Amino acid sequence: MGRILFWVGLAVIIYAVIVIGRKRRSAEEKALRREARREAQAAAAAAQTPQPMLQCPVCGTHFPKEEAVLGNGVAYCSEKCRGEARRRAFEETLHGR
């Protein structure tokens, strides 16, 4: 009789551990889903807000002001265009234009 109670008690403990683990995991998943939903809503709200656009003086591409690469007070669309502008300015100083 003692052995049967031991095994029944052990089974109850194992069952309780499994149930508690599932509930904890479920709560964590719900929290992650809630956080992901909040982030998606924030991203959607930010995407709906119009951003000022600039035009690159080298290639003519329009780009968001937040992504500008600055050089000598001028906004470029990329490091490549900023380097091209510097190269052109250097060549102009060499050739005296």
N, CA, C and O atoms as a DFTB+ gen file, in Angstrom:
388 C
 N C O
     1  1       0.815      -1.187       0.000
     2  2       0.000       0.000       0.000
     3  2       0.866       1.261       0.000
     4  3       0.534       2.252      -0.649
     5  1       1.974       1.209       0.733
     6  2       2.883       2.348       0.803
     7  2       3.501       2.656      -0.552
     8  3       3.680       3.817      -0.920
     9  1       3.830       1.585      -1.297
    10  2       4.431       1.785      -2.617
    11  2       3.437       2.422      -3.584
    12  3       3.805       3.287      -4.378
    13  1       2.213       2.006      -3.516
    14  2       1.194       2.574      -4.408
    15  2       1.023       4.063      -4.117
    16  3       0.933       4.870      -5.043
    17  1       0.978       4.426      -2.848
    18  2       0.851       5.842      -2.489
    19  2       2.074       6.636      -2.953
    20  3       1.945       7.777      -3.398
    21  1       3.249       6.035      -2.849
    22  2       4.474       6.686      -3.313
    23  2       4.370       6.992      -4.804
    24  3       4.635       8.118      -5.224
    25  1       3.987       5.997      -5.607
    26  2       3.909       6.180      -7.055
    27  2       2.789       7.150      -7.446
    28  3       2.951       7.942      -8.374
    29  1       1.688       7.093      -6.761
    30  2       0.591       8.031      -7.031
    31  2       1.041       9.451      -6.687
    32  3       0.792      10.386      -7.447
    33  1       1.694       9.606      -5.555
    34  2       2.202      10.924      -5.153
    35  2       3.221      11.451      -6.152
    36  3       3.200      12.629      -6.507
    37  1       4.115      10.572      -6.605
    38  2       5.124      10.967      -7.595
    39  2       4.455      11.387      -8.903
    40  3       4.860      12.372      -9.520
    41  1       3.440      10.647      -9.325
    42  2       2.714      10.985     -10.553
    43  2       2.024      12.341     -10.415
    44  3       2.014      13.132     -11.358
    45  1       1.449      12.609      -9.248
    46  2       0.784      13.898      -9.017
    47  2       1.801      15.035      -9.071
    48  3       1.527      16.087      -9.650
    49  1       2.953      14.833      -8.483
    50  2       4.002      15.869      -8.495
    51  2       4.473      16.127      -9.924
    52  3       4.612      17.281     -10.329
    53  1       4.719      15.067     -10.687
    54  2       5.162      15.224     -12.076
    55  2       4.092      15.951     -12.890
    56  3       4.400      16.846     -13.677
    57  1       2.841      15.561     -12.693
    58  2       1.734      16.209     -13.398
    59  2       1.677      17.701     -13.049
    60  3       1.489      18.537     -13.933
    61  1       1.838      18.030     -11.782
    62  2       1.794      19.430     -11.341
    63  2       2.937      20.227     -11.966
    64  3       2.740      21.365     -12.392
    65  1       4.125      19.637     -12.023
    66  2       5.278      20.320     -12.624
    67  2       5.014      20.589     -14.105
    68  3       5.316      21.674     -14.602
    69  1       4.456      19.614     -14.805
    70  2       4.158      19.784     -16.229
    71  2       3.115      20.877     -16.434
    72  3       3.275      21.724     -17.313
    73  1       2.057      20.868     -15.640
    74  2       0.992      21.869     -15.774
    75  2       1.533      23.264     -15.484
    76  3       1.244      24.207     -16.221
    77  1       2.310      23.400     -14.427
    78  2       2.882      24.710     -14.080
    79  2       3.822      25.186     -15.183
    80  3       3.809      26.363     -15.543
    81  1       4.637      24.276     -15.723
    82  2       5.546      24.639     -16.817
    83  2       4.795      25.125     -18.046
    84  3       5.197      26.106     -18.672
    85  1       3.713      24.453     -18.393
    86  2       2.919      24.862     -19.554
    87  2       2.286      26.229     -19.335
    88  3       2.267      27.061     -20.242
    89  1       1.766      26.462     -18.130
    90  2       1.144      27.761     -17.843
    91  2       2.176      28.881     -17.914
    92  3       1.900      29.957     -18.444
    93  1       3.354      28.624     -17.380
    94  2       4.412      29.634     -17.401
    95  2       4.820      29.929     -18.846
    96  3       4.973      31.089     -19.228
    97  1       4.994      28.882     -19.640
    98  2       5.370      29.048     -21.037
    99  2       4.280      29.794     -21.800
   100  3       4.569      30.656     -22.631
   101  1       3.042      29.460     -21.514
   102  2       1.915      30.123     -22.168
   103  2       1.889      31.610     -21.817
   104  3       1.638      32.449     -22.681
   105  1       2.146      31.932     -20.563
   106  2       2.166      33.336     -20.136
   107  2       3.306      34.092     -20.822
   108  3       3.133      35.243     -21.224
   109  1       4.468      33.450     -20.957
   110  2       5.601      34.091     -21.631
   111  2       5.288      34.329     -23.104
   112  3       5.611      35.385     -23.647
   113  1       4.660      33.349     -23.748
   114  2       4.301      33.506     -25.157
   115  2       3.294      34.631     -25.345
   116  3       3.389      35.395     -26.306
   117  1       2.330      34.739     -24.436
   118  2       1.351      35.824     -24.518
   119  2       2.041      37.173     -24.380
   120  3       1.721      38.117     -25.102
   121  1       2.990      37.263     -23.450
   122  2       3.720      38.518     -23.253
   123  2       4.523      38.869     -24.505
   124  3       4.567      40.031     -24.909
   125  1       5.157      37.872     -25.116
   126  2       5.924      38.121     -26.336
   127  2       5.012      38.568     -27.479
   128  3       5.359      39.476     -28.235
   129  1       3.852      37.935     -27.604
   130  2       2.907      38.330     -28.651
   131  2       2.412      39.757     -28.423
   132  3       2.288      40.536     -29.368
   133  1       2.128      40.097     -27.154
   134  2       1.685      41.455     -26.830
   135  2       2.761      42.474     -27.198
   136  3       2.464      43.514     -27.786
   137  1       4.007      42.171     -26.849
   138  2       5.114      43.077     -27.150
   139  2       5.300      43.220     -28.662
   140  3       5.525      44.324     -29.159
   141  1       5.207      42.115     -29.386
   142  2       5.338      42.170     -30.845
   143  2       4.212      42.999     -31.458
   144  3       4.435      43.754     -32.404
   145  1       3.014      42.859     -30.922
   146  2       1.875      43.634     -31.417
   147  2       2.109      45.125     -31.169
   148  3       1.842      45.951     -32.042
   149  1       2.609      45.469     -29.973
   150  2       2.897      46.884     -29.668
   151  2       3.951      47.441     -30.614
   152  3       3.814      48.555     -31.121
   153  1       5.012      46.656     -30.853
   154  2       6.073      47.114     -31.752
   155  2       5.549      47.298     -33.169
   156  3       5.914      48.259     -33.846
   157  1       4.697      46.385     -33.621
   158  2       4.122      46.497     -34.961
   159  2       3.244      47.734     -35.069
   160  3       3.269      48.430     -36.084
   161  1       2.468      48.011     -34.023
   162  2       1.615      49.198     -34.036
   163  2       2.461      50.467     -34.040
   164  3       2.132      51.431     -34.731
   165  1       3.545      50.470     -33.274
   166  2       4.427      51.639     -33.241
   167  2       5.095      51.838     -34.598
   168  3       5.220      52.967     -35.073
   169  1       5.524      50.743     -35.220
   170  2       6.156      50.838     -36.535
   171  2       5.158      51.327     -37.580
   172  3       5.504      52.126     -38.450
   173  1       3.933      50.849     -37.492
   174  2       2.901      51.286     -38.438
   175  2       2.604      52.770     -38.255
   176  3       2.418      53.495     -39.233
   177  1       2.561      53.215     -37.019
   178  2       2.308      54.635     -36.757
   179  2       3.456      55.486     -37.284
   180  3       3.232      56.557     -37.849
   181  1       4.687      55.010     -37.099
   182  2       5.849      55.752     -37.589
   183  2       5.876      55.767     -39.112
   184  3       6.265      56.766     -39.717
   185  1       5.469      54.672     -39.730
   186  2       5.469      54.593     -41.188
   187  2       4.420      55.522     -41.787
   188  3       4.580      55.993     -42.913
   189  1       3.360      55.788     -41.052
   190  2       2.305      56.651     -41.557
   191  2       2.661      58.126     -41.424
   192  3       2.050      58.970     -42.079
   193  1       3.641      58.446     -40.586
   194  2       4.057      59.824     -40.404
   195  2       4.937      60.230     -41.586
   196  3       5.964      59.593     -41.821
   197  1       4.565      61.273     -42.338
   198  2       5.387      61.682     -43.476
   199  2       6.741      62.199     -43.010
   200  3       6.848      62.892     -41.998
   201  1       7.760      61.851     -43.762
   202  2       9.110      62.289     -43.440
   203  2       9.578      63.268     -44.511
   204  3       9.254      63.106     -45.687
   205  1      10.337      64.279     -44.111
   206  2      10.870      65.200     -45.114
   207  2      11.856      64.466     -46.021
   208  3      12.675      63.672     -45.559
   209  1      11.759      64.745     -47.307
   210  2      12.629      64.100     -48.285
   211  2      13.624      65.123     -48.822
   212  3      13.314      66.308     -48.936
   213  1      14.813      64.652     -49.146
   214  2      15.857      65.480     -49.738
   215  2      16.272      64.864     -51.069
   216  3      16.003      63.692     -51.333
   217  1      16.930      65.664     -51.903
   218  2      17.430      65.148     -53.171
   219  2      18.947      65.219     -53.165
   220  3      19.531      66.247     -52.823
   221  1      19.571      64.130     -53.541
   222  2      21.030      64.060     -53.580
   223  2      21.538      64.944     -54.718
   224  3      21.066      64.813     -55.847
   225  1      22.494      65.848     -54.446
   226  2      23.004      66.725     -55.495
   227  2      23.878      65.990     -56.515
   228  3      24.141      66.527     -57.591
   229  1      24.329      64.785     -56.203
   230  2      25.199      64.044     -57.115
   231  2      24.390      63.184     -58.073
   232  3      24.557      63.285     -59.289
   233  1      23.511      62.333     -57.536
   234  2      22.793      61.371     -58.385
   235  2      21.321      61.716     -58.574
   236  3      20.663      61.125     -59.430
   237  1      20.790      62.652     -57.802
   238  2      19.400      63.065     -57.963
   239  2      18.385      62.196     -57.243
   240  3      17.181      62.429     -57.360
   241  1      18.847      61.201     -56.503
   242  2      17.947      60.311     -55.778
   243  2      17.280      61.058     -54.627
   244  3      17.921      61.850     -53.936
   245  1      15.988      60.798     -54.427
   246  2      15.284      61.344     -53.267
   247  2      15.389      60.339     -52.126
   248  3      15.249      59.134     -52.338
   249  1      15.636      60.835     -50.917
   250  2      15.814      59.964     -49.759
   251  2      15.313      60.678     -48.511
   252  3      15.261      61.908     -48.479
   253  1      14.936      59.901     -47.458
   254  2      14.470      60.522     -46.211
   255  2      15.587      61.322     -45.543
   256  3      16.750      60.920     -45.558
   257  1      15.222      62.438     -44.969
   258  2      16.195      63.313     -44.314
   259  2      16.954      62.578     -43.213
   260  3      18.133      62.845     -42.979
   261  1      16.263      61.640     -42.529
   262  2      16.896      60.895     -41.438
   263  2      18.051      60.021     -41.918
   264  3      18.937      59.688     -41.132
   265  1      18.055      59.645     -43.197
   266  2      19.089      58.762     -43.731
   267  2      20.221      59.521     -44.410
   268  3      21.090      58.910     -45.032
   269  1      20.220      60.846     -44.297
   270  2      21.209      61.667     -44.989
   271  2      22.621      61.406     -44.475
   272  3      22.840      61.169     -43.287
   273  1      23.571      61.456     -45.408
   274  2      24.995      61.389     -45.090
   275  2      25.528      62.792     -45.340
   276  3      25.532      63.268     -46.476
   277  1      25.976      63.452     -44.278
   278  2      26.380      64.847     -44.389
   279  2      27.847      64.986     -44.756
   280  3      28.692      64.199     -44.330
   281  1      28.128      66.003     -45.555
   282  2      29.497      66.333     -45.920
   283  2      29.565      67.801     -46.287
   284  3      28.905      68.227     -47.235
   285  1      30.350      68.588     -45.558
   286  2      30.487      70.029     -45.782
   287  2      29.136      70.743     -45.793
   288  3      28.917      71.650     -46.596
   289  1      28.244      70.340     -44.914
   290  2      26.943      70.982     -44.802
   291  2      25.952      70.601     -45.887
   292  3      24.873      71.187     -45.973
   293  1      26.301      69.634     -46.710
   294  2      25.417      69.172     -47.786
   295  2      24.972      67.757     -47.463
   296  3      25.753      66.960     -46.943
   297  1      23.718      67.444     -47.768
   298  2      23.174      66.109     -47.497
   299  2      23.252      65.259     -48.761
   300  3      22.776      65.657     -49.824
   301  1      23.860      64.085     -48.627
   302  2      23.980      63.132     -49.739
   303  2      23.205      61.868     -49.387
   304  3      22.911      61.614     -48.219
   305  1      22.876      61.076     -50.412
   306  2      22.102      59.856     -50.180
   307  2      22.971      58.713     -49.675
   308  3      22.457      57.776     -49.064
   309  1      24.289      58.771     -49.917
   310  2      25.159      57.662     -49.515
   311  2      26.596      58.144     -49.375
   312  3      26.946      59.251     -49.784
   313  1      27.414      57.285     -48.787
   314  2      28.848      57.567     -48.677
   315  2      29.462      57.679     -50.073
   316  3      30.356      58.492     -50.305
   317  1      28.974      56.859     -50.989
   318  2      29.498      56.854     -52.359
   319  2      29.305      58.219     -53.011
   320  3      30.233      58.750     -53.623
   321  1      28.111      58.789     -52.887
   322  2      27.842      60.099     -53.490
   323  2      28.633      61.205     -52.790
   324  3      29.094      62.143     -53.439
   325  1      28.787      61.098     -51.484
   326  2      29.591      62.095     -50.774
   327  2      31.034      62.040     -51.261
   328  3      31.659      63.078     -51.479
   329  1      31.561      60.833     -51.431
   330  2      32.919      60.677     -51.953
   331  2      33.042      61.206     -53.373
   332  3      34.049      61.825     -53.719
   333  1      32.034      60.970     -54.194
   334  2      32.038      61.477     -55.572
   335  2      32.041      63.001     -55.573
   336  3      32.742      63.613     -56.380
   337  1      31.274      63.621     -54.687
   338  2      31.241      65.085     -54.600
   339  2      32.602      65.622     -54.165
   340  3      33.066      66.638     -54.682
   341  1      33.233      64.948     -53.224
   342  2      34.573      65.376     -52.782
   343  2      35.581      65.246     -53.919
   344  3      36.436      66.112     -54.106
   345  1      35.471      64.142     -54.684
   346  2      36.395      63.931     -55.800
   347  2      36.215      65.026     -56.845
   348  3      37.192      65.565     -57.365
   349  1      34.954      65.352     -57.150
   350  2      34.679      66.409     -58.133
   351  2      35.212      67.753     -57.652
   352  3      35.800      68.502     -58.432
   353  1      35.012      68.062     -56.373
   354  2      35.495      69.331     -55.819
   355  2      37.014      69.389     -55.877
   356  3      37.587      70.438     -56.171
   357  1      37.672      68.261     -55.597
   358  2      39.132      68.207     -55.645
   359  2      39.621      68.419     -57.071
   360  3      40.582      69.155     -57.294
   361  1      38.964      67.777     -58.044
   362  2      39.358      67.938     -59.444
   363  2      39.154      69.370     -59.906
   364  3      39.952      69.892     -60.684
   365  1      38.085      70.014     -59.431
   366  2      37.838      71.406     -59.802
   367  2      38.933      72.317     -59.261
   368  3      39.332      73.270     -59.929
   369  1      39.423      72.028     -58.048
   370  2      40.499      72.854     -57.496
   371  2      41.795      72.615     -58.254
   372  3      42.599      73.536     -58.398
   373  1      42.015      71.398     -58.742
   374  2      43.228      71.108     -59.514
   375  2      43.199      71.787     -60.874
   376  3      44.218      72.299     -61.338
   377  1      42.051      71.793     -61.506
   378  2      41.929      72.335     -62.855
   379  2      41.544      73.809     -62.851
   380  3      41.439      74.419     -63.914
   381  1      41.335      74.383     -61.686
   382  2      41.061      75.804     -61.557
   383  2      39.717      76.244     -62.092
   384  3      39.594      77.361     -62.595
   385  1      38.738      75.424     -62.001
   386  2      37.406      75.792     -62.496
   387  2      36.632      76.529     -61.454
   388  3      35.489      76.918     -61.693
